């Protein structure tokens, strides 16, 4: 009876060991979710369960990291990051906020006043004052207002005054970008012909809900940020490129 040479056995073991190391199994692509913490026990590949975590008084989120109704359309642009940007292609909702509702859960660890900006574009027409806005609301924050030169305005329906020029209702601000440079840029203002910056106050640590709904068709949104102006000026904030860590509900 023939026996296998011990030398041959050693060669075979080494061969298969090297083959295994040369061809590792790679993890599937999870898009913008970089090794998410699934501490809540839910599937972190489900955007409905995403929580975006503030770190060091800053939040940066890809707008497309969510679930959208069919009238929100994912499109691509060399000026947009991530998978692209979403644009509203349904009927305009100029006076009735809440259509095409999208909600983002934000985990605030450092309470304070945060400024809001989004990176958006006019994707329809050639006039920078058309197709340039969407609705924004923070219903469970401690305060949500526009500010210019130390003067504050509040959404209509919030129970607070004064209110902005133009459209606003039920605690929603119309938030727009301006100028005829139609491509993506960081800008967010409210009150027609009297632009006020957007601020939201969180007095306690916790998870808060940011709501966006459709207003103008053709308004494309790529990403958004919130930052504490005591820590960053606008130029410093928009230079930051690290997106907020995503955990699960």
C-alpha positions as CSV (number, residue, x, y, z in Angstrom):
1,X,0.0,0.0,0.0
2,X,1.4,3.4,-1.0
3,X,1.6,6.2,1.4
4,X,1.6,10.0,0.7
5,X,4.9,11.7,1.3
6,X,5.0,14.0,4.3
7,X,6.8,16.5,2.1
8,X,3.9,16.5,-0.4
9,X,1.3,17.0,2.4
10,X,3.2,20.1,3.7
11,X,3.2,21.5,0.1
12,X,-0.5,21.0,-0.3
13,X,-1.3,22.7,3.1
14,X,0.8,25.7,2.2
15,X,-0.8,26.0,-1.3
16,X,-4.3,26.1,0.0
17,X,-3.5,28.5,2.9
18,X,-1.9,31.0,0.5
19,X,-4.9,30.7,-1.9
20,X,-7.3,31.5,0.9
21,X,-5.4,34.6,1.9
22,X,-5.0,35.9,-1.7
23,X,-8.8,35.9,-2.2
24,X,-10.5,37.4,0.9
25,X,-14.3,37.7,1.0
26,X,-15.1,41.5,0.8
27,X,-18.0,43.2,2.6
28,X,-20.8,44.4,0.3
29,X,-21.0,48.1,-0.5
30,X,-23.3,49.8,2.0
31,X,-23.3,53.2,0.2
32,X,-22.8,56.0,2.7
33,X,-23.3,53.8,5.7
34,X,-19.7,53.2,6.8
35,X,-19.7,50.3,9.3
36,X,-22.9,51.5,11.1
37,X,-23.5,50.6,14.7
38,X,-26.5,48.3,14.8
39,X,-26.9,48.6,18.6
40,X,-30.7,49.0,18.2
41,X,-31.0,45.5,16.8
42,X,-32.5,46.6,13.5
43,X,-31.1,46.4,10.0
44,X,-28.8,49.3,9.4
45,X,-29.2,49.0,5.7
46,X,-32.8,50.3,6.2
47,X,-32.8,54.1,5.8
48,X,-36.0,54.3,7.9
49,X,-34.0,53.4,11.0
50,X,-31.1,55.7,10.4
51,X,-30.0,58.1,13.2
52,X,-27.4,60.7,12.3
53,X,-25.1,61.5,15.1
54,X,-23.8,65.0,15.9
55,X,-20.1,65.1,16.9
56,X,-18.2,68.2,18.1
57,X,-21.2,70.5,17.4
58,X,-21.5,69.4,13.7
59,X,-23.8,67.3,11.5
60,X,-23.3,66.5,7.8
61,X,-25.8,64.3,6.0
62,X,-26.3,63.1,2.5
63,X,-29.9,64.0,1.7
64,X,-30.3,60.7,-0.3
65,X,-29.7,58.6,2.9
66,X,-33.4,58.2,3.5
67,X,-36.6,56.8,2.0
68,X,-38.5,58.9,-0.6
69,X,-41.9,58.8,-2.3
70,X,-41.9,58.2,-6.1
71,X,-42.2,62.0,-6.9
72,X,-38.7,62.5,-5.4
73,X,-36.3,61.4,-8.2
74,X,-32.6,60.4,-7.6
75,X,-30.4,62.1,-10.2
76,X,-26.6,62.4,-10.6
77,X,-24.3,65.4,-11.1
78,X,-20.6,66.0,-11.1
79,X,-21.3,68.6,-8.4
80,X,-23.1,66.3,-6.1
81,X,-21.5,63.8,-3.6
82,X,-22.6,60.3,-2.6
83,X,-25.1,58.5,-4.8
84,X,-26.4,61.8,-6.3
85,X,-29.2,64.2,-5.2
86,X,-33.0,64.1,-5.0
87,X,-35.2,66.5,-6.8
88,X,-39.0,66.9,-6.5
89,X,-40.7,66.1,-9.8
90,X,-44.3,66.1,-8.6
91,X,-46.8,68.9,-8.5
92,X,-45.6,72.1,-6.8
93,X,-46.8,72.6,-3.2
94,X,-46.3,76.3,-2.9
95,X,-48.8,76.9,-0.1
96,X,-49.4,73.5,1.5
97,X,-46.3,72.0,3.2
98,X,-46.2,68.3,4.1
99,X,-46.3,66.7,0.6
100,X,-43.5,64.2,-0.1
101,X,-42.5,64.3,3.6
102,X,-39.0,63.1,4.4
103,X,-37.8,62.9,8.1
104,X,-34.3,62.7,9.5
105,X,-33.5,61.6,13.0
106,X,-30.6,63.7,14.5
107,X,-28.9,62.7,17.7
108,X,-27.7,65.8,19.5
109,X,-25.0,65.2,22.0
110,X,-24.0,68.8,22.5
111,X,-27.0,71.0,23.1
112,X,-27.0,74.5,21.7
113,X,-28.0,76.7,18.8
114,X,-27.2,75.3,15.4
115,X,-27.2,77.0,12.0
116,X,-28.8,75.1,9.1
117,X,-27.5,75.0,5.6
118,X,-28.2,72.7,2.6
119,X,-26.3,72.2,-0.6
120,X,-28.9,72.6,-3.3
121,X,-29.4,73.6,-7.0
122,X,-32.0,74.9,-9.4
123,X,-32.4,72.0,-11.9
124,X,-35.3,73.4,-13.9
125,X,-35.4,76.7,-15.9
126,X,-32.8,79.5,-16.0
127,X,-34.1,81.8,-13.3
128,X,-32.5,81.5,-9.8
129,X,-35.6,82.7,-8.1
130,X,-37.8,79.9,-9.5
131,X,-37.6,76.2,-8.5
132,X,-35.3,77.1,-5.7
133,X,-36.9,76.1,-2.4
134,X,-38.4,73.4,-0.2
135,X,-40.2,73.3,3.1
136,X,-38.3,72.8,6.4
137,X,-39.5,72.1,9.9
138,X,-38.1,71.1,13.4
139,X,-41.3,70.4,15.3
140,X,-39.7,69.0,18.5
141,X,-36.7,71.4,18.8
142,X,-36.8,74.0,21.5
143,X,-36.7,76.9,19.0
144,X,-36.7,77.2,15.2
145,X,-36.2,80.7,13.7
146,X,-34.7,82.9,11.1
147,X,-32.3,85.6,12.1
148,X,-30.9,88.8,10.5
149,X,-28.9,91.5,12.3
150,X,-30.0,90.2,15.6
151,X,-33.7,90.2,14.7
152,X,-35.6,86.9,14.8
153,X,-38.6,85.7,12.8
154,X,-40.7,82.5,13.4
155,X,-42.7,80.2,11.1
156,X,-46.4,81.1,10.7
157,X,-48.5,78.7,12.8
158,X,-45.8,78.4,15.5
159,X,-47.6,80.8,17.9
160,X,-44.6,83.2,17.7
161,X,-44.1,86.5,15.9
162,X,-42.9,88.2,13.8
163,X,-43.3,85.9,10.8
164,X,-41.5,85.9,7.5
165,X,-42.5,87.6,4.3
166,X,-44.1,85.2,1.8
167,X,-45.0,81.6,2.3
168,X,-45.0,79.9,5.7
169,X,-47.5,77.7,7.4
170,X,-48.0,75.2,10.3
171,X,-44.6,75.7,11.7
172,X,-42.8,75.3,8.3
173,X,-40.3,77.7,6.8
174,X,-40.0,78.1,3.1
175,X,-36.2,77.7,2.7
176,X,-34.6,78.9,-0.5
177,X,-31.3,79.6,-2.2
178,X,-30.9,82.6,-4.4
179,X,-28.8,83.9,-7.3
180,X,-28.5,82.9,-11.0
181,X,-25.5,80.5,-10.3
182,X,-27.9,77.6,-10.5
183,X,-25.5,74.8,-9.7
184,X,-25.1,73.3,-6.2
185,X,-24.0,75.7,-3.4
186,X,-24.4,76.0,0.3
187,X,-27.1,78.4,1.1
188,X,-30.4,78.4,3.1
189,X,-32.5,81.4,3.9
190,X,-36.1,82.3,4.6
191,X,-38.4,85.4,4.2
192,X,-38.9,86.7,0.7
193,X,-36.7,89.7,-0.3
194,X,-35.4,89.9,3.3
195,X,-33.2,86.8,3.7
196,X,-32.8,85.5,7.2
197,X,-30.4,82.7,8.2
198,X,-31.9,79.5,9.6
199,X,-31.3,78.4,13.2
200,X,-32.6,75.7,15.5
201,X,-32.0,75.4,19.2
202,X,-31.7,72.1,21.1
203,X,-31.6,72.7,24.9
204,X,-31.1,69.1,25.8
205,X,-29.2,66.1,24.4
206,X,-31.4,63.7,22.6
207,X,-32.8,62.6,19.3
208,X,-34.7,65.2,17.3
209,X,-36.7,65.0,14.0
210,X,-35.9,67.3,11.0
211,X,-38.7,67.3,8.4
212,X,-38.4,68.3,4.7
213,X,-41.3,68.4,2.3
214,X,-41.7,69.4,-1.3
215,X,-42.5,73.0,-2.4
216,X,-41.0,73.8,-5.8
217,X,-40.4,71.3,-8.5
218,X,-36.9,71.2,-9.8
219,X,-35.2,72.1,-6.4
220,X,-32.4,69.5,-6.1
221,X,-31.0,68.8,-2.7
222,X,-27.6,67.0,-2.3
223,X,-26.8,67.3,1.4
224,X,-27.3,69.4,4.5
225,X,-25.5,70.4,7.6
226,X,-26.0,71.9,11.1
227,X,-23.2,73.5,13.0
228,X,-22.7,75.7,16.1
229,X,-21.4,79.1,15.1
230,X,-19.5,79.3,18.4
231,X,-17.3,76.5,17.1
232,X,-17.2,77.1,13.3
233,X,-17.8,79.9,10.9
234,X,-19.6,79.2,7.6
235,X,-16.4,78.8,5.6
236,X,-14.9,76.3,8.1
237,X,-18.1,74.3,8.2
238,X,-18.5,73.9,4.5
239,X,-14.9,72.7,4.2
240,X,-15.7,69.7,6.4
241,X,-16.2,66.5,4.4
242,X,-16.6,63.8,7.0
243,X,-20.3,62.7,7.1
244,X,-22.0,62.1,10.4
245,X,-21.9,58.5,11.8
246,X,-25.1,56.6,11.2
247,X,-26.5,54.4,13.9
248,X,-29.8,52.5,14.0
249,X,-33.1,53.2,15.7
